[in-house]
Amino acid sequence: MLDYETLKLIWWVLIGVLLIGFALTDGFDMGAMALMPFIGKTDKERRVAINTIAPHWDGNQVWFITAGGALFAAWPMVYATAFSGLYWAMLLVLFALFFRPVGFDYRSKIEDLRWRNAWDWGLFIGGAVPALVFGVAFGNLFQGLPFQLSELMMPSYHGSFFALLNPLALLCGTVSLAMLCLHGGSWLMMRTEGDLLQRSTAAVKLCALVYLAAFIGAGLWVSLGLEGYSLVGSFDANGVLNPLHKQIEPNNPGWLNNYSQYPITMLAPIVGILGGVLALGAGAKGRGGLAFLGSSLAIVGTICTAGFALFPFVLPSSLDPASSLTLWDAVSSQRTLGIMFVVACVFVPIVLAYTIWSYVRMWGKLTEETIDANPHGLY
């Protein structure tokens, strides 16, 4: 069996991969639905947009469910602290996601414009709200969450929902929302034609500009105006540590330490910026495939930028820095991580293979004529 330190690092990487997989797949679903009420001017255009993601949206959410399950199994203390402290934010995401399956199934059941418009805005909420809240959550991680651990390792949270909506968090939420709308618009560029394609192209260019401005702005804010944490002192990474038995040193710019210590990590923000620039240029030339590649690179670069900056912190505490949870001391047992690793090695390739097969089999442009030919077989 792999040693404990290696397993801890592997699961930090795997959870990052699951988050990236979720953003790459379900991200274009959310982005496309967030754009749909604005770029779809007629009922048929909106149905075309909806049906571009119809074969995939439910399968794409598997990444989200799997990431939550992996978080619970690999980092139980992080799961308990985050989901109790961020309860209302997570509940908001959950309720927003309820609009997706119900909206897809019921929107076209009645041929009434008001009925369908209402569900269109419900689908917008189901796409835009989670995209925004996920970014807000990451913005709060950089500032630390107001929790502390008791001597019995019981977390207590001392914040509120509205305190999460601070300026830096909202800027990070803008990064996330613009990035996923860019991804969704690029998807629609590849799958649609005519006026819907033209409006999707315009949306891609606008979202790319907003993403680049917000991503660079958030990076400057974190690097120049925010105090981060550093893990100091010696510890046994192979040991089962008490989260309170470590030394945390607040310093500025603490979140840039890894970039100076490991220069290769600078590739992450560079990839994010280049991805946004590629999507912008491809949108200007009407190249949907290149725009989608650019938005995908932007997602990978953005998530890796945040992960590399926070490493090894997973859930920093602003109330008591010593209570901050890291990948070294907030994990499950070595046996649990080892069994989960074997399971992941078996099933993740199967899921990837099936996902790729489903996209290949169901690929193609959707048009209004497709909707007319299948009035009851499509959403």
N, C-alpha and C positions, 0 to 999 in steps of 0.2 A: 504493500500500500504506500501511496505517496506520503511524504512527511507533512505535518500539520501546516507549516508555513507555506508550502507550495499549494496545498489545497485552499488555504485562505486566499492566496493570490489568484488561483484559478477561478474561484467563485466570484471574486471581484470582477474579473474579466467577463465571466459568463453572464452575470447580471447586467453588465454594461452591454453585452451583445444582445440580450433580450430586449433591453430598452431601445437600442438602435433598431432591432428588427421590428418592434412595435411602431416606432416612429416612421420607418420606411414603408411599412405596409398599411397599417391603420391610419397613418398620417395623411396619406393622399385621400383616404376616405373622408376624414374629418375636414381636410382642406377643401375638397371638392364641394362638400355640402355647405361649408361656410361661405363659399363663393356663389353657390347655386341660385339663391334668390336675386342676386345682382346681375349675373351674366345670362341667366335664362329669362328671356322677356316673354315667352309664350309657354303655355302648358306643355306643348310637345318638346320644346327645348329643355325644359326642366326635367321632363321624363327621360330624355336622352341622357342628361347629366347623371341622373339617379341610376339609370341602368348601366352606365359604364362601370359602376362599382358593385352592382347587384350580385354578381356571382362570387364576389370576394370579401365583402365587408365583414360578414360573420366569421369567416375563417381567419381574417386578419386580426380579429379581437382575441384569438387564441394567444397571440404574443403578449397581450396585456394581462390575461389571466395567468399565463405561465410565469411572467415576471413577478406578479404578486405572490404566486405560490412559492417561487424560488426565494423571494425576499423573506417570506415567513419561515421557510425551512433553513436557509443559510444564515440569515441574520435576524433571529427571533426578537432580540431586544430592540433592533431598529424598527421592525414591523410593529411591535407593541407601542413603542414611544411615538412613532410617526403617526400611526393610525388613530391613536387616542388624542394626541395633540392637534392633529390636522383633521379631526373628525368632521367638522362642518364643511371644510374644503373638499374632502373626499366624498361626502354626501352630496355636495353640489355637483361634482363630476358624475356620480352615479345617477342622480336624477336627470342630468342632462343627457346621459347616454341612453336613458329609457326612451327618449324621443326617437331614437334611430330605428329599432326593430318595429315599434308601433307605427311610426311615420311611414316607413317603407311599405308595410303591409296594408295600411288603411288609407293612405293618401289617395290612391286612384280607385278606391271602391265606389265612390260617389262622384258623378260628373257634375260637380258644383264648384264654381270658381272660388267662392269664399272658403269652402271646406278644404280645397287643395292648397290655397294660399296659406291657410292657417297651419297645415301640416308642413308646408315648405319652410315656414319660420321655425317650426319645431325642429326640423332637420338641421336648420342653421344653428339653433341653440346646441343641438347634439354634436355639432362639429366644432363650433367656435369656442364654447365654454370650456370643454376639456383641454383644448389646445392652449387656451389662455392660462388656465389654472395650473397646468403642468409647468409652464414657464415661471409662474409666480412662485410655485413651490421651490424650484431651483434657485430663484432669486433670494428666497429666505434662507436657504442652506448657506449661502455665502455670508449672510449676516448672523447666522446662528439662530436656533429656535430657543425660546425661553423655557427650558426644562432643566430639571436636576434629578439626580439619582439619590435615593436614600441609602443607608448602610446595608439594607436588605436588597438592594438593586431594584427597588420599585421606583419607576419614573413618575414625576409629577410635573404637569404642564401648567404654566402660569401666563399664557397669552390668550389672545382672542382672535376671532376670525377676521375682524376688520383691521387688526394690527398687521395681518399678513399682507394687506393691500397697501404697502408702502411704496415710495417712488422707485427704488431699485427693483423691487419685485415686479412692479407693473411694467417696467422697462424690459425685464427678462420675459415677462408674459407677452409683450409685444414681439420680442424676438421669436418666441415659440409660435405665436399665432401667424406672424408673417411668413415664417419658414414653412409651416405646414400648408398655409394657403398657396404659397409658391409651389409646393409639391403637388397639391391638388390641382392647381391650374395647369401645371406641366402635364399631369396625367390626362386632363381633359383635352389639352392640345393634341395628344397622341391618339385620342379615341373619338374625336368629334370632327365635324366638317361645317362649312358655311359660316353663318353669323355667329354661332356658338363658339366656333374655333377662333374667330377674330376677337371676340370679347374675352375668351380665355387667354389669348396671347397678350392682350392689353393688361389683364389682371396679373399675369406672370411678371411683366415688366415693372408694374407698380409694386408688387409684393417683394420682388428682388431688391428694389431700391430701399424699401422700408426695412427689410431684413438686414441689409448691409449696414445701414445707418444705425439701427438699434443694436446689432451685434458688436459693432466697433465701439459705439457709445457705452454699452454695458461693460465691455472689456476695459475701456479707459477708466470707468467708474471703479471697478473692482481693483484695478492695478494702482490707481492714484489716490483714491479717496476712501478706501475700506481697509480696516485692520483685520488681518487673517490670523490663523493659528499655526503653530509649529509644534510637532511632537519632539520633545527633547529627552535626554537621558537614555540610559540603556534599558532594554527589555528583551525578553525571550520570545521571539515571534513564533516559536514552536510550542510555547506553553499556553495553558488555559489561564488567561489573565482576568483580573478583576478590573472593570473599566475605570474604577476610581484609583487604581494603583499605577498611575502614569503622570508624567509632567507635561503640561501644556503651556506654551509660551505665546501670549498674544504679541504680534508684531506687525509692522506695516512695511512692505507688502507681503504678508505671510502667505497669501494664496499664489504668489509667484515663485515661491521657493523651488518647486519642482521644475519649473521652466529653466531656472538658472542652473540647477543641479543636473538636470537631464535635458540638454538642449534639443534632443530629438523630439521631445514633446511639443516643441514649437510648431511642428508640422500640423498639429490639430487646428489651431486658429487659422493657419495659412490655408489649409484645405477648406475650412469653412468659408473664408473670404473668397477664395478662388472659385468655389462652388457657386456662390451667389453671383459672382461676376460672369461665370460661364452661363448660368441660367438667364441672366439679364441679356447677354449678347445673343444667346440662342433664341430668346423670346423676340428680340428685335428682328431676327432673320426668319422667324416662323419655323424654327427647328424644334419640334416638340420632344424628340428623343434626346437631343443634347440638353434641352432645358430640364428634362427629368433627371438626366445624369447629374447636372449641376445642382439641382435641389437635393438629390440623394447625397452628394458630397457635402453640401452645406449641413445636412442633418448629422452625418457622421462626424464632421469636423466640430460642430457645435457641442454635441454630447460629449465627445472626447475632450474638448477644451475644458468643460466643466469638471469632468471626472479627473483629469490630470491635475487640475488646479486644487481640487479638494483632497486628493490622495494624501495620506491614508484615511482621512476623515470621511465618514459616511453620514453622520448626523451631528454636526457641531452644536454646542450649547452656548447661547449668549448669556444665560443666567449664571452658569457655573462651568467654565471651560473644562475643568477636570472631569465633568460628567459627559463630555463629548464622546460619541461612539465612533470607533474606528473599525476597519476591517480586521484588525488584529485581536480585538477584545470583545466584539459583539456578535461572535459567530457561534454556530452550533458545534457539536463535538466532532472530533476527527473522523469517527466512524460514520456519522451522519453525512458529513461532507463527502466522504469517500463513496458511500453508496449512491448518493445523488449524482456524483460525477460519472459513475458507471452508467446510471440510467440516462443521463444527458447524452453520453457518447452513443447510446443505442438509438434513442428516440429523436433527438434533434435532427440528425441527418434524414430520418424518415419524414419528419414534418417539412423540412426544406425541400426534399424531393417531390413530395405531394404538392406543395405550394407552387413550385416551379411548373410542374405538370399542368396544374389547373390554369395558370396564366397562359401557358402555351396553347392549351386546348380552347380557351375562351377568348383568344385575342381577336381583334378586328375593330374596324370603325363602326360606330353606331350612328344612324341617321334618323330623321323623322319618318322616312319610309319604313325603317325597321319597326318603329312604334306602330305605324298604321297596319303593318302586316301581322302584328302580334298584339292586338289591343287588350286582350285578357291574359296573355301569357307573360307579360312584363309588368314591372312596377309602374 
